[in-house]
Amino acid sequence: MAALSGEAPAIVWIRVGNTRRRALIKWFEPLIEKIAEMIEAGNNLIELR
């Protein structure tokens, strides 16, 4: 995508073990604002552990 249009989507790579959806959402929700800030700052790859 980057080669064709000059822009690429941001990728948020979530690395957690097997977990239930409810637990994943509880872990992920507090990070959403920080992720948005990182994307706005120009980060195209964000890895969460």
N, C-alpha and C positions, 0 to 999 in steps of 0.2 A: 504493500500500500504506500509506503514511504517513497519508493522509487517511482511509482506512477503519479502520485498526486503531490508529493513533497511533504505530506503530512501523514502521521501514523497515529492510531489510537493509543491511548495509555493502556498499559497492561497491569492489572493488579493480580499478582501471583500469591495465592493463599496456600501456605504450607502448614497444614495441621493434620494430625492423625485422624483416624476414623472417629466421628463424633455425630451426635444427633443434631438435627437441624436447629432445634431450640437452643442448644448449647453453642453452636456455631454463631447464630445470630446474636446471642448475648455477648460473645467474645468480639464479634465484628462491629456491632453498632457503635461502641465508643470510639472506634478508629475512623469512622466515615469522615468526620470533619478534617482530621489530619491528612487523610488520603486526598481529599479535595484540595487542601492547601498544597500538597506535594505536586499534584497534577498542574495546578495553576502556576507553580514555580518552575514548571518545565520538565519535571521527571516523567519519563515515558515508561519506565519499568519500576514497579513498586513491589517489593517482596515482603510479605507478612508472615511471621512465624509465631 
